[in-house]
Amino acid sequence: MTEARPPYTAKSEANTTEHPEGQDPARWRILIILLVAVFMSLISVSIVNVALPSIQAGLDASDSDVQWVLSGYALTFGVVLVAAGRAGDLVGRGGMFMLGVTVYTLSSVLAGFAPSAEALNIARFIQGIGAGLLNPQSVGMIQQYFHGPERGRAFGYFGATVGVAVAIGPVFGGLLINLGGPDLGWRLTMLVNVPIGIIAILLAFMWFPRPLLSRVRDMRTGRKVGTWNALKSLDPIGAVLLGLAVFFVLFPFVESGGTAWSWALLPLGLIFVALWVGWERRHRARGHQPMVDLNIFRASSFRNGTIIATLWFMGATSIWVLVALYFQNGLGYSALIAGCVGIPSALLNSVSSTVAGRLVSKHGRKVVIGGMMIALFGLISSIILIWATTHWGISEWWLVLTLSFAGAGQGSVISPNQTLSLANVPQAYAGSSGAVLQTGQRIGTAIGLAVVTAAVFATLRGTDAEWPHAIMVGFAMIATVCVIALIFGFLDLAQSKKATRV
């Protein structure tokens, strides 16, 4: 018979760290390494979006092949996130991080020299695995090495790095393609990851605390176990069940067009989610370490923060896809010019993320709510402006201004929400809990992109509407989802105030 476990109390477990007497002196150097790797993974994504036409021309690829350059990466990334996060919790986040960066870097080499579309897609599948391995370790290590107000600052710098990568990715990709031509250019967009990855690996060898792989305590005996025994306790059945659930949920949305048989997988994904939850509860009741501590969902900050993140990514990440479609297909600008439209917004995103990271420890959920309101103002004013361009002849370039509000708002939402969501998570589950949050973001992104772009093209096909009207429809859908996320923000604020009074 296993010993009864007391009810989950966030405060008692959340502050368990490897450095109870103070902050680790190497924490800022560790953060630099994490940000270098995050920059690599994100600039690769934004560059690929610009490089797709060149890839299709250079490899004589079909539309389906090109679509899977994005979809294959998204699928493997989402599937391995939580298992990779838990592996880092068990055997050491530094070692798992370096493994992820190594896989990502080597797969970038394979992608850059791919002789065919099929070889490129295999490399992108592997690249998604590498990204899935390294990303939860980044979140877990920020949780591990930063505490109090400094954690908010660290996540703020994390968000600023995201903003810079998103800003320069499309422009840098356009320059590389123009420099290298239709074949060599897109290969350079893949190979640009290699020097960045090598720098991250070298810095990790120099600056990461030792050991890179750690010994953990068995939940039942309390004894320390080695790396191999720790990995055996990873809960492989739980990992498979959750991996299949994420795959079946994501696949219909990332597959181009979503065929009838692929949509049939969606309810199967929900069934596997239920099976995974049941297994995790049974696994813990028998005295084993679960893959994810489901008790974290009792903390309203994590529960509401995960919902907010999923909804926000479901809406806001589609903004720049619509902007690219509007400026290229609707207005006839080049991909490079279309990429430049988002630079002011992305840079403001970086600035606001840094500022919000300093404010979140003092003002909490109010920072996130304020960011949502600013972003909604940017969205609504963009809808009005697009209408005005068709009726009053106002220049479309005023969108650079209105979309800047959307970017500034987003910087005050994503990183602060991550800080608040993970504030009461047990340190032993920091990686897997952060991966749950990231999985929600990936699912939200996939659903949002599929639904919003489908609505835009349906508007173009089903009526005599032109691009401005279709983009307004898409922006209105995004704003609606963001309003729902805002409601959950107010709900979490009310619940936190109530908990404080009690």
JOJOWO-V478514 format. One record per residue. RES is the residue in three letters. OMEGA is omega in degrees with one decimal (NA if undefined). Layout:
res=RES omega=OMEGA
res=RES omega=OMEGA
This chain:
res=MET omega=-179.3
res=THR omega=179.7
res=GLU omega=-179.7
res=ALA omega=-179.4
res=ARG omega=179.0
res=PRO omega=179.2
res=PRO omega=-178.3
res=TYR omega=174.4
res=THR omega=-173.3
res=ALA omega=-173.9
res=LYS omega=-175.5
res=SER omega=-174.9
res=GLU omega=-170.0
res=ALA omega=-172.8
res=ASN omega=176.8
res=THR omega=-177.3
res=THR omega=177.7
res=GLU omega=-178.4
res=HIS omega=-174.3
res=PRO omega=-176.4
res=GLU omega=179.2
res=GLY omega=-178.4
res=GLN omega=177.3
res=ASP omega=-177.5
res=PRO omega=-178.8
res=ALA omega=-168.6
res=ARG omega=-176.2
res=TRP omega=174.8
res=ARG omega=176.8
res=ILE omega=-179.8
res=LEU omega=178.6
res=ILE omega=179.6
res=ILE omega=-179.5
res=LEU omega=-177.5
res=LEU omega=176.2
res=VAL omega=-179.2
res=ALA omega=178.3
res=VAL omega=177.2
res=PHE omega=179.6
res=MET omega=-175.8
res=SER omega=-176.4
res=LEU omega=178.4
res=ILE omega=176.9
res=SER omega=-179.5
res=VAL omega=-177.0
res=SER omega=176.9
res=ILE omega=-177.7
res=VAL omega=178.8
res=ASN omega=179.8
res=VAL omega=-172.1
res=ALA omega=-173.3
res=LEU omega=178.4
res=PRO omega=178.9
res=SER omega=177.1
res=ILE omega=-179.5
res=GLN omega=179.7
res=ALA omega=-175.6
res=GLY omega=-177.8
res=LEU omega=-175.8
res=ASP omega=-174.7
res=ALA omega=176.1
res=SER omega=176.5
res=ASP omega=179.5
res=SER omega=178.4
res=ASP omega=-177.6
res=VAL omega=-179.9
res=GLN omega=-179.2
res=TRP omega=171.6
res=VAL omega=176.1
res=LEU omega=-171.9
res=SER omega=-179.2
res=GLY omega=177.0
res=TYR omega=-177.7
res=ALA omega=-178.1
res=LEU omega=-176.8
res=THR omega=176.7
res=PHE omega=-177.5
res=GLY omega=-175.1
res=VAL omega=-172.7
res=VAL omega=-171.4
res=LEU omega=-171.7
res=VAL omega=177.9
res=ALA omega=178.8
res=ALA omega=177.3
res=GLY omega=179.3
res=ARG omega=177.1
res=ALA omega=176.8
res=GLY omega=176.6
res=ASP omega=-173.1
res=LEU omega=-169.2
res=VAL omega=178.4
res=GLY omega=-175.9
res=ARG omega=-179.9
res=GLY omega=179.8
res=GLY omega=179.2
res=MET omega=177.4
res=PHE omega=-178.8
res=MET omega=175.9
res=LEU omega=-180.0
res=GLY omega=179.2
res=VAL omega=179.7
res=THR omega=178.5
res=VAL omega=-178.7
res=TYR omega=-177.9
res=THR omega=179.8
res=LEU omega=179.3
res=SER omega=174.5
res=SER omega=175.0
res=VAL omega=179.2
res=LEU omega=179.9
res=ALA omega=-177.9
res=GLY omega=-179.2
res=PHE omega=-178.0
res=ALA omega=-178.7
res=PRO omega=-176.7
res=SER omega=178.1
res=ALA omega=-180.0
res=GLU omega=179.3
res=ALA omega=178.1
res=LEU omega=-179.0
res=ASN omega=174.9
res=ILE omega=178.5
res=ALA omega=179.4
res=ARG omega=174.2
res=PHE omega=-179.5
res=ILE omega=178.7
res=GLN omega=176.3
res=GLY omega=176.3
res=ILE omega=178.4
res=GLY omega=177.9
res=ALA omega=178.2
res=GLY omega=177.6
res=LEU omega=-171.8
res=LEU omega=-173.7
res=ASN omega=178.7
res=PRO omega=177.1
res=GLN omega=179.0
res=SER omega=179.0
res=VAL omega=-179.1
res=GLY omega=-179.0
res=MET omega=172.5
res=ILE omega=175.0
res=GLN omega=-174.5
res=GLN omega=-170.6
res=TYR omega=-178.7
res=PHE omega=-176.8
res=HIS omega=178.7
res=GLY omega=-178.5
res=PRO omega=-179.2
res=GLU omega=179.4
res=ARG omega=177.1
res=GLY omega=177.7
res=ARG omega=-179.4
res=ALA omega=177.7
res=PHE omega=175.0
res=GLY omega=176.0
res=TYR omega=176.0
res=PHE omega=179.3
res=GLY omega=178.0
res=ALA omega=177.4
res=THR omega=176.2
res=VAL omega=-178.7
res=GLY omega=180.0
res=VAL omega=-179.2
res=ALA omega=179.3
res=VAL omega=-177.0
res=ALA omega=-172.8
res=ILE omega=-177.8
res=GLY omega=-178.1
res=PRO omega=-179.5
res=VAL omega=178.8
res=PHE omega=178.0
res=GLY omega=177.8
res=GLY omega=178.9
res=LEU omega=179.8
res=LEU omega=-179.9
res=ILE omega=176.8
res=ASN omega=-179.1
res=LEU omega=-173.4
res=GLY omega=-179.1
res=GLY omega=-171.9
res=PRO omega=-179.2
res=ASP omega=-178.0
res=LEU omega=-175.4
res=GLY omega=-178.4
res=TRP omega=176.9
res=ARG omega=177.1
res=LEU omega=179.0
res=THR omega=175.3
res=MET omega=-174.7
res=LEU omega=179.4
res=VAL omega=177.8
res=ASN omega=-170.2
res=VAL omega=179.1
res=PRO omega=178.8
res=ILE omega=179.1
res=GLY omega=179.2
res=ILE omega=177.8
res=ILE omega=-179.8
res=ALA omega=180.0
res=ILE omega=-179.9
res=LEU omega=178.8
res=LEU omega=179.1
res=ALA omega=176.4
res=PHE omega=-177.7
res=MET omega=-165.5
res=TRP omega=-178.7
res=PHE omega=175.9
res=PRO omega=176.3
res=ARG omega=-1.5
res=PRO omega=177.5
res=LEU omega=173.5
res=LEU omega=-172.6
res=SER omega=175.4
res=ARG omega=-177.5
res=VAL omega=-179.4
res=ARG omega=175.1
res=ASP omega=-175.5
res=MET omega=-175.4
res=ARG omega=-174.4
res=THR omega=-176.7
res=GLY omega=-179.4
res=ARG omega=176.6
res=LYS omega=179.4
res=VAL omega=-179.0
res=GLY omega=-176.0
res=THR omega=-176.6
res=TRP omega=178.8
res=ASN omega=177.2
res=ALA omega=178.6
res=LEU omega=177.9
res=LYS omega=177.8
res=SER omega=-178.4
res=LEU omega=-176.3
res=ASP omega=-176.1
res=PRO omega=179.1
res=ILE omega=176.8
res=GLY omega=179.9
res=ALA omega=179.6
res=VAL omega=-179.2
res=LEU omega=-179.3
res=LEU omega=177.9
res=GLY omega=177.7
res=LEU omega=179.1
res=ALA omega=-179.7
res=VAL omega=179.5
res=PHE omega=-177.3
res=PHE omega=178.0
res=VAL omega=-175.8
res=LEU omega=-168.0
res=PHE omega=-178.4
res=PRO omega=-176.6
res=PHE omega=-178.8
res=VAL omega=177.5
res=GLU omega=-176.5
res=SER omega=176.5
res=GLY omega=179.6
res=GLY omega=-179.0
res=THR omega=-175.4
res=ALA omega=-177.6
res=TRP omega=179.8
res=SER omega=177.5
res=TRP omega=177.4
res=ALA omega=178.9
res=LEU omega=-175.0
res=LEU omega=176.6
res=PRO omega=176.4
res=LEU omega=176.5
res=GLY omega=178.8
res=LEU omega=176.8
res=ILE omega=180.0
res=PHE omega=173.6
res=VAL omega=179.6
res=ALA omega=178.1
res=LEU omega=179.6
res=TRP omega=179.0
res=VAL omega=178.7
res=GLY omega=179.0
res=TRP omega=-178.5
res=GLU omega=178.4
res=ARG omega=179.5
res=ARG omega=-178.6
res=HIS omega=179.8
res=ARG omega=-179.4
res=ALA omega=179.5
res=ARG omega=174.5
res=GLY omega=179.9
res=HIS omega=175.7
res=GLN omega=179.3
res=PRO omega=178.2
res=MET omega=176.5
res=VAL omega=175.9
res=ASP omega=-175.8
res=LEU omega=178.2
res=ASN omega=178.6
res=ILE omega=179.9
res=PHE omega=173.2
res=ARG omega=177.0
res=ALA omega=-175.7
res=SER omega=-179.1
res=SER omega=179.2
res=PHE omega=-178.3
res=ARG omega=-179.4
res=ASN omega=179.7
res=GLY omega=177.3
res=THR omega=177.6
res=ILE omega=179.7
res=ILE omega=-179.0
res=ALA omega=-179.7
res=THR omega=-179.6
res=LEU omega=-177.4
res=TRP omega=177.8
res=PHE omega=176.2
res=MET omega=-179.6
res=GLY omega=-165.0
res=ALA omega=-176.8
res=THR omega=178.8
res=SER omega=-175.8
res=ILE omega=-171.7
res=TRP omega=171.3
res=VAL omega=179.1
res=LEU omega=178.2
res=VAL omega=178.8
res=ALA omega=178.2
res=LEU omega=-176.7
res=TYR omega=-175.7
res=PHE omega=-179.8
res=GLN omega=-176.0
res=ASN omega=-176.8
res=GLY omega=-174.6
res=LEU omega=173.7
res=GLY omega=177.8
res=TYR omega=177.9
res=SER omega=178.4
res=ALA omega=-179.6
res=LEU omega=178.4
res=ILE omega=178.9
res=ALA omega=178.1
res=GLY omega=-179.3
res=CYS omega=-178.6
res=VAL omega=-174.4
res=GLY omega=-176.2
res=ILE omega=179.5
res=PRO omega=179.3
res=SER omega=-178.6
res=ALA omega=178.9
res=LEU omega=175.6
res=LEU omega=174.4
res=ASN omega=-180.0
res=SER omega=-178.8
res=VAL omega=-177.4
res=SER omega=177.6
res=SER omega=178.1
res=THR omega=179.8
res=VAL omega=-179.4
res=ALA omega=177.8
res=GLY omega=178.0
res=ARG omega=-175.3
res=LEU omega=-169.4
res=VAL omega=-179.4
res=SER omega=-179.2
res=LYS omega=-172.5
res=HIS omega=172.7
res=GLY omega=-173.1
res=ARG omega=178.9
res=LYS omega=178.3
res=VAL omega=180.0
res=VAL omega=180.0
res=ILE omega=177.3
res=GLY omega=178.1
res=GLY omega=178.6
res=MET omega=-179.3
res=MET omega=178.3
res=ILE omega=179.8
res=ALA omega=178.0
res=LEU omega=175.3
res=PHE omega=178.0
res=GLY omega=179.3
res=LEU omega=-177.5
res=ILE omega=178.3
res=SER omega=176.3
res=SER omega=177.0
res=ILE omega=179.4
res=ILE omega=-178.0
res=LEU omega=178.8
res=ILE omega=175.6
res=TRP omega=-178.2
res=ALA omega=178.9
res=THR omega=-178.8
res=THR omega=-175.3
res=HIS omega=-174.9
res=TRP omega=177.8
res=GLY omega=177.9
res=ILE omega=-178.3
res=SER omega=177.9
res=GLU omega=-177.0
res=TRP omega=171.4
res=TRP omega=175.8
res=LEU omega=176.8
res=VAL omega=179.5
res=LEU omega=-176.9
res=THR omega=178.7
res=LEU omega=175.7
res=SER omega=175.2
res=PHE omega=177.7
res=ALA omega=179.2
res=GLY omega=178.8
res=ALA omega=178.8
res=GLY omega=-179.3
res=GLN omega=178.9
res=GLY omega=179.0
res=SER omega=-179.3
res=VAL omega=-165.2
res=ILE omega=-177.9
res=SER omega=176.8
res=PRO omega=177.6
res=ASN omega=177.2
res=GLN omega=178.5
res=THR omega=-177.8
res=LEU omega=-177.6
res=SER omega=-175.5
res=LEU omega=-174.7
res=ALA omega=-175.3
res=ASN omega=-179.8
res=VAL omega=176.8
res=PRO omega=-177.2
res=GLN omega=-178.3
res=ALA omega=-179.7
res=TYR omega=-176.8
res=ALA omega=-178.4
res=GLY omega=-177.9
res=SER omega=178.2
res=SER omega=174.9
res=GLY omega=178.3
res=ALA omega=174.8
res=VAL omega=178.1
res=LEU omega=179.9
res=GLN omega=177.3
res=THR omega=175.0
res=GLY omega=178.2
res=GLN omega=-179.3
res=ARG omega=179.2
res=ILE omega=178.1
res=GLY omega=179.1
res=THR omega=-178.2
res=ALA omega=-179.6
res=ILE omega=-177.9
res=GLY omega=-179.7
res=LEU omega=-178.1
res=ALA omega=-174.8
res=VAL omega=-176.0
res=VAL omega=179.8
res=THR omega=176.3
res=ALA omega=178.5
res=ALA omega=179.1
res=VAL omega=-178.4
res=PHE omega=175.4
res=ALA omega=177.2
res=THR omega=179.3
res=LEU omega=-177.0
res=ARG omega=-169.4
res=GLY omega=-178.3
res=THR omega=174.5
res=ASP omega=-176.2
res=ALA omega=175.1
res=GLU omega=-174.1
res=TRP omega=-179.2
res=PRO omega=179.8
res=HIS omega=-179.5
res=ALA omega=179.4
res=ILE omega=176.1
res=MET omega=176.2
res=VAL omega=179.5
res=GLY omega=178.5
res=PHE omega=179.0
res=ALA omega=176.6
res=MET omega=178.6
res=ILE omega=-179.3
res=ALA omega=179.3
res=THR omega=178.7
res=VAL omega=179.8
res=CYS omega=175.8
res=VAL omega=177.0
res=ILE omega=176.1
res=ALA omega=178.3
res=LEU omega=177.8
res=ILE omega=177.5
res=PHE omega=175.0
res=GLY omega=176.9
res=PHE omega=178.0
res=LEU omega=179.9
res=ASP omega=177.3
res=LEU omega=178.7
res=ALA omega=-179.4
res=GLN omega=179.0
res=SER omega=177.0
res=LYS omega=179.7
res=LYS omega=179.3
res=ALA omega=179.5
res=THR omega=178.5
res=ARG omega=179.3
res=VAL omega=NA
